[in-house]
Amino acid sequence: GDIWRIQGRNYLRLDDVSQITGLVTDEARQLLDRYQHRSIASRGLVLKCNLCARTSFYRLQDLGPGFRCERCRQENEIARAAWKGPEEPEWFYALDEVAYQGLTSNIHVPILALADLSRSTRSFLQMPEAVVHRPGKDDMEVDIWAIVDGRVVIGEAKKSDQLEPSDKREKQRCAALRALVTDLTADEFVMATASRAWSERSKNNVERTIGSVAAVHW
């Protein structure tokens, strides 16, 4: 059947996960079990309120003999009228809120970049993106922070192929990043994108400005 989409969020059944990932049913179930164990996903039911007809996803831990509607607060029985589909309700799976918000904020770009940096290393330390406060200078948010085999590495992670939307803003950002690289005595600067490749403009601006004080890794 079709994937359930409620208020802009997707809720998947086991068969949906199997089709999307290309995994056989047992492998898809094992994947979902791992995601639940790591609090990446939750199991629950998609149910409709008998009073206001609102359909919502209810996590297993929030269910009892019945469920309380998220909109009108009506107490409902988990009965045939509450679900659509087969004779018995189907399990659905939803991303945990932290995982969902992270993905909508493109957290996968710095995570994949850090995973790439950590390959074939003897030692690797990393921390989440952070805002740098320096007296007399504007605050700066930096996406990538790591120490790779003793080398200090910082960098930018973007969904698009440009560091900034305009050449003027990009040059200003590069100048600010160059100053930060110098202050931190960083050894390497990483540029990570979810696009197929960085734009030539961004590559030229970064190499010309930041490449003079640290090695740039694309």
N, C-alpha and C positions, 0 to 999 in steps of 0.2 A: 504493500500500500504506500500512499504518499507519506512523506515525512511530516510530522505534526509541527506546525509553526504557530506559536501563540505569542502575541504581543512582541513580535520581532525576534523571538528566540526559537531555536530548533530543538526538538525533543526526538530522540532516536530510539527505535526498538533494536533488538539484537539483529534481526534480518537487515535493517537499514545499515548498521555498522558493518556487517559482513559485506554488503554490496559496495559500500563506499570505500572500504579498505582493501577489498579483494581477498579477504581472509575467509577460510572455511568457518563454519559455525562454531566449532570448538575453539578455534584460535581467537575468534572475535569475542567469545565469552571470556576467555582467559585475559584478553586485553582489557575488557570492561572490569573484570575482577581486580586487576592491577590498578586501574584508574580509581576505583572506589577505595581500595586500600590506601592509596596515596592522596585521597581527598581531591582528586582531579574531577571526578564525576560522581553523581548520585543516582540511585535507583528510586523510582516512584511510579505513580499512576497519573494519567491524564483523566480528570473527572469534571463533570458538569454539574453545577448547582441546580437543584430542583426548583429554587425560587426565582433567581435572577438569570439563570441560564448561562452564567459565566463559566467558561472552560479554562482550567488552570492545571499546572503540574504541581503535584503534592509529593514531597519526598517521603520515603518510607518511614523515617523517624518521626514525621509529623502526623502520621495516620494512626487511628485507633479503630474502634468498631465503625466509625464514620469519619467525616471530615468537615471542617468549618470553611465556608466559602471565603475567599480572600477579599471579595468585594462587599457582599451584603452581610457577612458574618452568620449566615444561616447554617445551622447544624444539619448535615445530610447523612443519610445512610450510604454505605458503599454497596449500592444495589444496581440491578441491570439498567435502570434509567440513567444512572450516572456516567456510564461509559458507552462508547460507540465502537462497534466492531464485532469481534467474536463473542461466543457465549460467556467466556470469562475475560476479565480485564487483562490487558497486556502490560508487561513491564516496559517502562520508558526510562531513558537515561538522559540526564542533563549535566552540562558542565557546571562545576562549582563556580560560585560567583567570582572568586578571585581569578580563577583560570579564564573565565569568560571576559572579564574586564581587562585582563592582561592581553589577551589575544586581540580584542578590539582596539587596544592601544599599541598594537604591533610589538609586543614584548618578544615575539619569536625572533625578531631580527637580531637584537643583542645576544639572546640566548644561543642562537645558531652560530653567531660570530665567536662567542666565548668557547663553544664546543669545538669549533675549528681550531682556535688558538691552543686549546688544551691537548690536542692530539700529539702524540710522540714527545711529550714533555716529561722531564724528571720531577719538576715541582710546579705547581700551579695554584695561585690564590686569586680569587675574584670577589668583587662586591657589586651590589646593584647600582643603578644610575644614581648620581648624587648631584646636589647643587653646591657649587663652590662659592664661598663668601670670602672676599678679600677687601681689606680697607682701601677705599678710594676707587674701587672698580666695580663694575656691574656684576651682579650674580650670574653664574654660568652653570647651566645644566649639562652634564657630560654623561653619555650613555654607557660607555665601556670603561671599566677599571680592572686591571689585572696585573699580577706580577708573574711573569712567565720565565721560568728558569733564571730568576734573579733580575730580569729586565722589567723595568716599569713601563707598562703599556696603558694608554688611554685611547679613546676613540669615539667616533660618531656612528650611530646606527639609524638608517632611514628606510622608510618604505619606498620612497620615490628615488629617482636617479639623480637628484640634485640636493646639494647640501642646503641651499637656500633658494627661494623662488626667483630672485633677481641677482644679477652680477654684482651690484653695489652691496647688497646685504651679504652676499656670499664672501666678498672680499673683507668686509668688516668682521664677519664670523671667523674667517681664517686668521685674521690678525689677532683676534682675541684668543683663539685657540693656540696660536704660536706663542703668545705671551704665557699662557698657562703651561704649555709644554716646557718652556724655559724655566718657569718658576718651580715646576715639579721635577725638573731634570729627567723628564721622561725619555726613554730610549726609543720608543716606537709609537707611532700613531696609526690607528686602525680606522679604515673607512669601510663600513658594511652596509649593503643595500639589499632589499628584497627584490629589486628590479634586476633585469638581465645583466645590466652593466651601468656604471656611472656615466654621466654625461661628460663630454670632453671639456666643457667649461669648468665643471667641478674638479675634474682631475687636474687640469692646468692650474687652477687657483690654489688647490691644496698643495700640489707638488712645488709650486713656485714659492709659497709662503711658509708652509709647515715643513716641507721637505728639506729646507735649509738647516733645520735644527734637530730633526729626528727622522728616522727611517719611516717611510709610509708604506703600510701594508694594505693592499686592496682586496 
